Amino acid sequence: MAKDLKRNQAILESTARACLRVHPQAWRYPGMIEKYWEHKSFLPTSRQIIRAALPQPICPAIRQTIQSWNDDSDYSPWTGNFWYGLQLSSAVVMHRRHFYIKNNRPHLVEDITNWPMTGWLGKPDNWGRHYLKQSWIGSLPVLDINGVEVLAGLMAGAKTVFSGQGKTFLAVPRTPAVFRFLDQWGIYTNHGTPKEFWLSPFWAALTASRMPMASAARPFTIKHPGDCPLLSLAYYEVLYSGEPGLHPPEAWALPYACSVATRKRRKWTKKSLHLAAISLGVAHVPNCMRVLLDEWRRSRKELKLYNPDG
């Protein structure tokens, strides 16, 4: 009996992985699960896969198996945390048990069109919405509702908006869940509407390494990012002001940071940057944000060592 239970669990585990990567109904085609089959026994047939799920139907059993995972990093950047962030941003919405992608997110449509997961996007409807069909990604567990991958998903799904001063911001809905999440990360903004928070693209660039390709490229194509470069300089002044010399020492030491020459030309002193940090809400930096900023600095140093002329 114990051997049968272990084999049934192995069947559901391998079938669930195949449903996410190979075919949304992999139990119909047992050969598709061979890549993920790690049990010592022979490969199961289609009927044996369905029997392994009993007393549940096969679809709820596979969904329950996926939701029980403690690690989904194999599917990065398309993890449960990232998908939850997309839902927080309202870029991905569930309607009648199906997800759809809102309009004005061409980068997200491109990423999902080219992703390595099962499922595809239908043609846009009259409102420009693309429905996601035959996908299991919504079953992936959300392992950390305040994690950095959730922040990456929130920034990837944010809508691009333009202010009256010619600055570009990323708009997310003004909901209690989004407010609590931003407060956890120490992200504050004075811009927006009664229904939206307008956030600086600074945080999108900071989390770009955790986004799929088109979404990761978007923040680096913005010409006039909101609150920048003052936001970058304010963060640098708060965290790294103990280092010798002017801060930051070079452009892009943090996302959108200007060079020393630009800082001198604009006459931004340490006192003015300290006041800017207070007005921008970054005078106190939570530990999770500090870790993310340190990670950016390390990656810049490694890039500089690898390509001294870059």
C-alpha positions in Angstrom: 0.0 0.0 0.0 2.8 2.4 0.9 4.5 1.7 -2.4 1.3 2.4 -4.3 0.9 5.7 -2.5 4.4 6.7 -3.3 4.0 5.7 -7.0 0.7 7.6 -7.2 2.3 10.7 -5.7 5.2 10.4 -8.2 2.6 10.1 -11.1 0.8 13.2 -10.0 4.0 15.1 -9.5 5.5 14.4 -12.9 2.1 14.9 -14.6 1.7 18.3 -12.9 5.2 19.4 -14.1 4.4 18.2 -17.6 1.1 20.1 -17.6 3.0 23.3 -16.7 5.7 22.9 -19.3 4.7 20.5 -22.1 1.0 20.1 -22.6 -2.0 21.4 -20.5 -3.5 17.9 -20.7 -0.4 15.8 -20.3 -2.3 12.9 -18.7 -3.7 12.1 -22.1 -0.2 11.6 -23.5 2.0 9.7 -21.0 5.0 10.0 -23.2 5.1 13.7 -22.3 5.8 13.1 -18.7 8.8 10.9 -19.3 11.1 13.9 -18.9 9.9 14.4 -15.4 9.5 10.8 -14.4 11.9 10.0 -11.5 10.3 6.9 -9.9 12.1 3.6 -10.3 9.0 1.8 -11.7 7.8 1.8 -15.3 6.1 4.8 -17.0 2.4 5.0 -16.2 -0.3 4.7 -18.8 -3.0 7.4 -19.3 -5.6 5.2 -17.4 -3.1 4.8 -14.5 -2.6 8.5 -14.2 -6.3 9.1 -13.9 -6.6 6.3 -11.3 -3.7 7.9 -9.3 -5.9 10.9 -8.8 -8.8 9.1 -7.3 -11.1 9.8 -5.5 -10.6 13.3 -7.1 -11.0 14.0 -10.8 -7.6 14.5 -12.5 -7.7 18.3 -12.9 -8.4 19.1 -9.2 -5.7 16.6 -8.2 -3.1 18.2 -10.4 -4.1 21.7 -9.1 -3.8 20.5 -5.5 -0.4 18.9 -6.3 1.0 22.2 -7.8 -0.4 24.2 -4.9 1.4 21.9 -2.4 4.9 22.8 -3.8 7.3 24.6 -1.5 9.6 25.8 -4.3 8.7 26.9 -7.8 12.0 28.6 -8.7 12.4 26.1 -11.7 9.8 28.2 -13.5 11.4 31.6 -12.8 10.5 34.3 -13.7 7.0 32.9 -14.1 6.6 31.9 -10.4 3.5 32.1 -8.3 4.8 35.2 -6.6 5.4 37.0 -9.9 1.9 36.0 -11.1 0.4 37.3 -7.8 2.2 40.6 -8.4 0.7 40.9 -11.9 -2.7 40.4 -10.3 -2.0 43.1 -7.7 -1.2 45.5 -10.6 -4.5 44.6 -12.2 -2.7 43.7 -15.4 -3.9 40.1 -15.0 -7.6 39.7 -14.0 -9.6 36.5 -13.4 -13.0 36.4 -15.0 -15.2 33.3 -15.0 -12.3 31.1 -14.0 -10.1 32.4 -16.8 -7.3 35.0 -16.7 -7.1 37.8 -19.2 -4.5 40.5 -19.8 -5.7 44.0 -19.8 -5.2 46.4 -22.8 -2.2 48.7 -22.9 0.3 46.0 -21.8 2.0 45.0 -25.1 5.2 44.0 -23.3 3.3 41.5 -21.2 1.5 40.1 -24.2 4.8 39.6 -25.9 6.3 37.9 -22.8 3.4 35.5 -22.5 3.4 34.8 -26.2 7.0 33.7 -26.0 7.0 32.1 -22.5 8.2 28.5 -21.9 4.9 27.5 -20.1 1.8 25.9 -21.5 -1.1 28.1 -22.4 -1.6 30.8 -25.1 -3.3 34.1 -25.5 -6.4 34.5 -27.6 -7.1 37.3 -30.0 -8.0 40.6 -28.3 -11.7 41.3 -27.8 -13.5 44.6 -28.3 -11.9 46.0 -25.1 -8.4 44.9 -26.1 -8.3 42.1 -23.5 -6.3 38.9 -24.3 -7.7 35.8 -22.6 -5.2 33.2 -21.4 -6.3 29.7 -22.4 -5.2 26.2 -21.3 -2.7 27.4 -18.6 -2.0 26.1 -15.2 0.2 29.0 -14.0 -2.6 30.3 -11.8 -2.2 27.2 -9.6 1.4 28.0 -8.6 1.6 28.8 -4.9 2.2 32.3 -3.6 5.1 31.5 -1.2 5.8 35.1 0.0 3.1 37.8 -0.5 5.7 40.5 0.3 8.6 39.0 -1.7 10.8 40.7 -4.3 9.2 38.6 -7.1 5.8 40.1 -6.1 7.4 43.6 -6.5 8.7 42.6 -9.9 5.3 41.4 -11.0 3.7 44.6 -9.7 6.1 46.7 -11.7 5.9 44.5 -14.8 2.1 44.8 -14.8 1.9 48.5 -14.1 0.5 50.8 -16.7 2.6 53.5 -18.3 1.3 57.1 -17.7 2.6 60.5 -18.4 2.5 63.5 -16.1 1.9 67.1 -17.1 5.6 67.9 -16.6 6.6 65.3 -19.3 7.7 62.7 -16.8 6.8 59.0 -17.1 5.3 57.0 -14.3 4.0 53.5 -13.8 0.4 53.4 -12.5 -0.9 50.7 -10.1 -4.4 50.5 -8.5 -4.9 52.4 -5.3 -6.2 49.4 -3.3 -5.6 48.4 0.4 -3.6 45.4 -0.7 -1.3 47.5 -2.9 -1.0 50.1 -0.2 0.1 47.6 2.4 2.6 46.0 0.0 4.2 49.3 -0.9 4.4 50.3 2.7 6.2 47.0 3.5 8.8 48.0 1.0 9.0 51.6 2.0 7.8 52.8 -1.4 5.9 56.1 -1.3 4.7 58.6 -3.9 3.1 62.0 -4.1 1.8 61.4 -7.6 -1.4 59.7 -8.8 -5.2 60.0 -9.0 -7.9 58.9 -6.6 -7.9 55.5 -8.2 -4.1 55.0 -8.9 -0.7 55.3 -7.4 1.9 56.7 -9.9 5.2 55.1 -9.1 8.7 55.9 -10.4 10.1 53.5 -13.0 13.1 53.4 -10.6 11.7 50.3 -8.9 10.9 48.6 -12.2 14.6 48.9 -13.2 15.7 47.7 -9.8 13.7 44.4 -10.2 14.2 44.0 -14.0 16.4 40.9 -13.4 13.4 39.1 -12.1 11.1 39.9 -15.1 10.7 38.2 -18.5 12.5 39.8 -21.4 10.1 42.4 -22.8 9.0 43.5 -19.3 12.6 43.8 -18.2 13.5 46.0 -21.2 10.7 48.4 -20.7 12.1 50.6 -17.8 15.3 51.1 -19.7 13.6 52.6 -22.7 11.9 55.4 -20.6 13.5 58.7 -21.4 12.1 60.9 -18.6 11.4 58.7 -15.6 9.4 60.3 -12.8 11.2 61.4 -9.7 14.6 60.6 -11.2 17.5 61.1 -11.0 16.7 62.7 -7.6 15.3 59.5 -6.2 18.4 57.5 -7.0 20.7 60.2 -5.5 18.5 60.4 -2.4 18.8 56.6 -1.9 22.5 56.8 -2.4 22.9 59.6 0.1 20.9 57.8 2.8 22.6 54.4 2.4 26.2 55.1 1.2 27.0 58.6 2.3 29.8 57.3 4.5 31.9 56.4 1.5 34.6 58.9 0.4 34.0 61.2 -2.6 30.9 62.5 -4.2 27.9 60.2 -4.5 27.1 58.4 -6.6 30.6 58.1 -8.1 29.2 57.4 -11.6 26.1 57.3 -13.7 23.8 54.3 -13.1 25.4 53.4 -9.8 21.7 53.1 -9.0 19.0 53.0 -11.6 18.8 56.4 -13.4 21.5 57.9 -11.2 23.3 60.8 -12.9 27.0 61.4 -13.1 29.1 63.5 -10.7 29.3 66.3 -13.3 25.5 66.5 -13.7 25.1 66.6 -9.9 27.6 69.5 -9.7 25.9 71.3 -12.6 22.5 71.1 -10.8 24.1 72.1 -7.5 22.7 69.2 -5.6 24.5 69.3 -2.2 24.3 66.7 0.6 21.8 68.9 2.5 19.5 69.2 -0.5 19.7 65.5 -1.1 18.8 64.8 2.5 15.8 67.1 2.2 14.9 65.3 -1.0 15.1 61.9 0.8 12.6 63.2 3.3 10.2 64.6 0.7 10.4 61.4 -1.4 9.8 59.1 1.6 13.2 57.3 1.5 14.8 58.8 4.6 14.2 55.3 6.2 15.0 52.3 4.0 13.5 48.9 5.0 15.9 46.0 5.1 14.3 44.3 2.1 14.8 47.4 -0.1 18.4 47.8 1.2 19.2 44.2 0.1 17.8 44.9 -3.4 19.9 48.1 -3.7 23.0 46.3 -2.5 22.3 43.6 -5.1 22.1 46.2 -7.9 25.5 47.8 -6.8 27.2 44.4 -6.7 25.9 43.6 -10.2 27.2 46.9 -11.5 30.6 46.3 -10.0 30.8 42.8 -11.6 29.7 44.3 -14.9 32.5 46.9 -14.6 35.1 44.3 -13.8 33.9 42.2 -16.8 33.7 45.2 -19.2 35.9 48.1 -18.0 34.8 50.2 -21.0 31.1 49.7 -20.3 
